[in-house]
Amino acid sequence: MELAALMGLRPEPAAGLLMMLTRRCPLRCAHCSTDSTMSAGGPDPGRLLGFVDSFTPGDRPEVLMMTGGEPLLMPELSAELAVRARRAGTRSALLTGAFFARGAAGRPRRARAVIPARIRRAIGAVDHLSVSVDAFHEREVARADVFRVVHEVLDSGTSVSLHVVGTDARDPYLADVTTAVREAFDDRVPMLVNTVRAVGRAAGPPGARVAGPAPVDPLRSGPCSMAAWPVVAADGTVVACCNQDVVDRRPVPAHLLLGHVAEDGWAAVRGRTLASPVLRSVRTGGPLRLLARHGGPEARSAGGAGYCAGCRTLSEHPEAIEGATRVASGAAGALLDRRAARRRREAGPVEYVRRHGCAAFAELVALPGTAP
């Protein structure tokens, strides 16, 4: 499964599930959105396995995306989740910081394998591996070490991509590293390029230029695909948005709460994702439009705090919730949601990354040397 196919599914409601396996990580990257440490916790592995066991061939996500923290601190769990998901027809992907490769470039040439056997088995179990490389990660794991990992994964036959982060589109690091990747791998390794978001440790990394959200006309449609895939947070709570402030903060705003892996299976979570008139309104028109069209003065003022911040306040404005219920409930609301998702899907993965990633590097998500 190539990165372009994964991103092509991203606008489709409930087409995928994001799952945090742990908040633990041995790296201390300055931009870490989850502020992960080795003392952090994570969900009960048995509950994660049970949740994936609730997938069926007739009711399952197309993709299970495993994240952290560092999911490959738990290689057996990562592999078992991928195996169980595949039984129902779900493909899997995993994002790693490649902590296990530190110092690989300095090892003797005869030590060809960079990836430890336990981790190699986990990587072999998934359909796609994404590896982080950026200026912050390079202080922890050298670029040459990451490249050795990518070469080894490519040679094994597993699809691989790089998740690259810069301070903003003008960051010279982005031009340097993306050029180096294209040359080193002959355009066989696509890249998802993002910019640093002001959450977690990245709320104030020294010297970073963290871009704020662009101004948005609240009455114009500003649909949000981030409310398409449910997210299993580190405490097992299932939320409707991958924004880290939603994933981490408690209590979760009522309109963004989808359940808990200890109590709910995939069918219940998928049903709530698809049926919620508020989530439909966020996906089709955006939270600011909902606040501006249906909310009172306080709601419109809340929208002025920003796109994501405005969305988190929706549950505090009953008039906005009532407006979403009137407009987006029932068969008509479901049809509108499907049509909006189809338009975004037909626009393709490059257009999706232009909107939600770093637009200047969006085309790298689908390089010519990779299969569709």
C-alpha positions in Angstrom: 0.0 0.0 0.0 1.7 3.2 -1.2 1.4 6.6 0.6 -0.7 8.1 -2.2 -3.4 5.3 -1.7 -3.4 5.9 2.1 -3.8 9.7 1.6 -6.4 9.1 -1.0 -8.6 7.4 1.6 -8.1 10.1 4.2 -11.2 12.2 3.3 -13.5 9.2 3.4 -15.5 9.1 6.8 -14.6 5.9 8.7 -12.4 4.6 6.0 -9.6 4.4 8.5 -8.8 4.2 12.2 -5.8 5.9 13.9 -4.6 4.0 17.0 -2.1 5.2 19.6 -0.4 2.0 20.8 1.6 3.9 23.5 2.8 7.3 24.5 6.2 6.0 25.4 9.1 7.0 23.2 12.9 6.9 23.8 13.5 10.0 21.6 13.1 13.5 22.9 12.4 15.4 19.7 11.8 19.1 20.4 8.7 19.3 18.1 6.9 16.2 19.4 3.2 16.9 19.3 2.4 14.2 21.9 5.2 15.2 24.3 6.1 11.5 24.6 8.5 10.2 27.2 9.6 6.7 28.3 7.5 7.2 31.5 4.3 7.8 29.6 1.6 5.2 29.4 -0.9 3.8 26.9 -4.0 1.8 26.4 -4.4 -1.7 27.6 -3.0 -4.0 24.8 -5.8 -6.5 25.4 -8.4 -3.9 24.8 -6.8 -2.8 21.6 -6.7 -6.3 20.3 -10.3 -6.8 21.3 -11.3 -3.6 19.5 -9.6 -4.8 16.3 -11.2 -8.2 16.7 -14.6 -6.4 16.4 -13.7 -5.7 12.7 -15.7 -7.9 10.3 -15.4 -8.4 6.6 -18.6 -6.5 6.2 -17.9 -3.7 8.7 -14.3 -2.7 9.0 -12.0 0.3 8.3 -10.0 0.1 5.1 -6.8 1.1 7.0 -5.6 0.7 10.6 -2.9 3.4 11.2 -0.7 2.6 14.3 1.0 5.5 15.9 2.4 6.6 19.3 4.6 7.6 21.0 6.7 4.9 19.4 4.6 1.9 18.4 7.7 -0.3 17.6 8.5 -0.3 21.3 5.7 -2.9 21.3 6.7 -4.9 18.1 4.7 -8.0 19.0 1.5 -6.0 19.7 2.0 -4.1 16.4 2.4 -7.3 14.4 -0.6 -9.0 16.1 -2.8 -6.0 15.5 -1.8 -6.0 11.8 -2.5 -9.8 11.5 -5.9 -9.6 13.2 -6.9 -6.6 11.1 -5.9 -8.4 7.9 -8.3 -11.3 8.8 -11.2 -8.9 8.3 -9.7 -7.3 5.2 -8.2 -4.2 6.8 -4.7 -3.1 5.7 -2.3 -1.6 8.2 0.3 1.1 8.4 2.7 2.2 11.1 4.6 5.4 11.9 8.0 5.1 13.6 10.8 7.4 14.7 13.3 4.6 13.9 14.9 4.8 17.4 16.4 1.3 16.8 18.6 2.6 14.0 20.7 5.0 16.0 24.4 4.6 15.1 23.6 2.3 12.2 25.7 4.3 9.7 28.8 3.8 11.8 28.5 0.0 12.1 30.8 -2.3 10.0 29.6 -3.0 6.5 29.3 -6.7 7.3 26.6 -5.9 9.8 24.1 -5.5 7.0 20.9 -5.7 9.0 20.0 -2.4 10.7 16.6 -3.5 12.0 16.5 -5.9 15.0 14.7 -9.2 14.3 11.6 -8.5 16.5 11.1 -5.1 14.9 11.7 -6.6 11.4 8.9 -9.1 12.0 6.5 -6.3 13.0 7.4 -4.2 9.9 6.9 -7.3 7.8 3.4 -7.7 9.2 2.2 -4.2 8.1 1.3 -3.0 4.6 3.0 0.3 4.9 5.8 1.8 7.0 6.2 5.6 7.5 9.5 6.8 9.0 10.0 10.3 10.5 12.9 12.4 9.3 13.3 16.1 10.1 15.7 18.5 11.7 14.4 17.6 15.1 14.6 13.8 14.6 18.0 14.2 13.1 19.3 15.3 16.5 18.2 11.9 17.8 18.6 9.6 14.8 21.0 10.6 12.0 19.7 11.0 8.5 22.1 8.3 7.3 20.7 5.9 9.9 17.2 6.5 8.7 18.2 6.0 5.1 19.7 2.6 6.0 16.4 1.6 7.5 14.5 2.7 4.5 16.8 0.8 2.1 16.3 -2.3 4.2 12.6 -2.0 4.2 12.5 -1.4 0.5 14.6 -4.5 -0.1 12.2 -6.5 2.1 9.3 -5.6 -0.2 7.3 -3.5 2.3 6.0 -0.2 1.1 7.7 2.7 2.8 7.4 6.5 3.0 9.0 9.4 4.9 7.1 11.8 7.1 9.0 15.1 6.9 8.4 18.2 9.1 9.7 21.7 8.7 9.1 24.9 10.6 7.3 26.4 7.5 7.3 26.1 3.7 10.3 28.4 3.5 12.4 26.3 5.8 15.6 25.5 3.8 15.8 22.1 5.6 12.7 20.9 3.7 14.3 21.7 0.3 17.6 20.0 1.4 16.1 16.8 2.9 13.5 16.2 0.1 16.1 16.6 -2.5 18.4 14.1 -0.7 15.6 11.6 -0.4 14.7 11.8 -4.1 18.4 11.3 -5.1 19.1 8.5 -2.6 16.0 6.4 -3.5 15.5 7.4 -7.2 11.9 8.7 -6.5 10.8 5.3 -5.0 10.1 6.8 -1.6 7.2 9.2 -1.4 7.0 11.9 1.3 4.3 13.5 3.4 5.6 17.0 4.3 4.0 18.9 7.1 4.9 22.0 9.2 5.3 22.1 13.0 2.0 22.6 14.9 2.0 24.5 18.2 1.0 21.5 20.3 2.9 19.3 22.8 6.5 20.1 23.0 6.2 22.1 19.8 4.1 24.8 21.6 7.4 26.6 21.9 10.5 24.9 20.6 13.5 27.2 20.7 14.1 29.0 17.4 11.1 27.5 15.6 8.8 29.6 13.5 5.5 28.0 14.2 2.9 29.2 11.8 -0.6 30.1 13.1 -3.7 29.2 11.2 -4.5 31.2 8.1 -7.5 33.6 8.5 -10.8 32.0 7.3 -14.0 33.7 6.2 -16.5 31.9 8.5 -19.3 32.1 6.0 -17.3 30.3 3.3 -17.2 26.5 3.3 -14.1 25.2 5.1 -14.7 21.5 5.3 -12.5 19.5 7.6 -11.3 16.0 6.7 -9.6 15.6 10.1 -13.1 14.6 11.4 -13.2 11.7 9.1 -11.2 9.0 10.8 -11.7 8.0 14.5 -8.7 8.1 16.8 -8.0 5.7 19.7 -6.2 7.9 22.2 -3.6 6.7 24.7 -6.2 6.2 27.5 -8.5 4.1 25.1 -10.9 7.0 24.5 -12.1 7.1 20.9 -12.3 10.7 19.5 -13.5 12.1 16.2 -10.4 14.2 15.4 -6.7 13.7 15.2 -5.9 17.3 16.4 -3.6 16.6 19.4 -5.5 19.0 21.7 -8.6 16.8 21.1 -6.7 13.6 21.5 -5.0 14.6 24.8 -7.4 16.9 26.6 -10.1 15.7 29.0 -13.0 16.0 29.1 -13.5 15.5 25.3 -16.0 17.9 23.8 -19.3 15.9 23.6 -19.6 16.2 19.8 -16.1 14.8 19.3 -16.4 11.8 21.7 -17.1 8.5 19.9 -16.7 6.0 22.7 -14.0 3.9 24.5 -12.3 0.6 23.4 -13.3 -1.0 26.8 -17.0 -0.6 26.0 -17.4 -0.1 22.2 -16.6 -2.1 19.1 -15.9 -0.8 15.6 -19.5 -1.0 14.5 -20.6 1.4 17.3 -17.7 3.9 16.6 -18.3 3.8 12.9 -22.0 4.4 13.3 -21.4 7.4 15.5 -18.8 8.8 13.1 -21.2 8.6 10.1 -24.5 9.5 11.8 -23.5 12.6 13.9 -25.1 15.7 12.3 -22.4 17.9 13.9 -19.5 15.8 12.4 -21.3 15.8 9.1 -21.5 19.6 9.3 -17.8 19.9 10.2 -16.8 17.6 7.3 -19.0 19.3 4.7 -19.0 23.0 5.7 -16.5 23.4 8.6 -16.9 24.4 12.2 -16.7 28.1 11.7 -19.4 28.1 9.1 -21.6 26.2 11.6 -20.9 28.7 14.3 -21.5 31.7 12.0 -24.7 30.5 10.4 -26.4 28.9 13.4 -24.8 30.3 16.5 -25.5 33.5 18.5 -23.1 36.3 19.2 -21.1 34.2 21.7 -20.8 31.4 19.1 -19.6 33.8 16.4 -17.1 35.2 18.9 -15.8 31.7 19.7 -15.2 31.2 16.0 -12.8 34.1 16.1 -10.4 32.0 18.3 -9.5 30.0 15.2 -10.6 27.0 13.1 -9.7 24.1 15.5 -10.4 26.1 18.7 -13.8 27.1 17.4 -14.6 23.5 16.6 -13.8 22.4 20.1 -16.3 24.9 21.5 -19.3 23.6 19.4 -20.8 21.6 22.3 -20.9 24.8 24.3 -23.3 26.4 21.8 -26.7 24.6 21.8 -28.0 26.8 19.0 -25.1 25.6 16.7 -25.8 22.0 17.6 -29.5 22.5 16.9 -28.6 24.1 13.5 -26.5 21.1 12.6 -29.2 18.7 13.6 -31.8 20.5 11.4 -29.5 20.7 8.4 -27.5 17.5 8.5 -29.7 14.8 10.1 -31.3 11.9 8.3 -30.9 10.7 4.7 -30.3 14.2 3.3 -27.4 14.9 5.7 -25.9 11.5 4.9 -26.1 12.2 1.2 -24.4 15.6 1.6 -21.6 14.0 3.6 -21.1 11.2 1.0 -21.0 13.8 -1.9 -18.5 16.0 -0.1 -16.2 13.0 0.7 -16.5 11.9 -3.0 -15.4 15.3 -4.2 -12.4 15.4 -1.9 -11.5 11.8 -2.8 -11.7 12.5 -6.6 -9.5 15.6 -6.1 -6.8 13.1 -5.2 -4.0 12.8 -2.6 -1.9 15.7 -3.8 -4.8 18.1 -3.4 -5.5 16.6 0.0 -2.0 17.3 1.2 -2.1 20.8 -0.3 -5.0 21.5 2.0 -3.8 19.7 5.1 0.0 19.5 4.8 2.7 21.7 3.4 1.3 22.8 0.0 4.7 23.6 -1.5 5.7 19.9 -1.3 2.4 18.2 -1.8 3.4 16.5 -5.0 6.0 14.4 -3.2 3.1 12.3 -1.8 2.9 10.6 -5.2 6.4 10.3 -6.8 6.8 8.8 -10.3 8.8 5.8 -9.0 6.0 4.5 -6.7 3.0 2.4 -7.7 -0.4 4.0 -7.5 
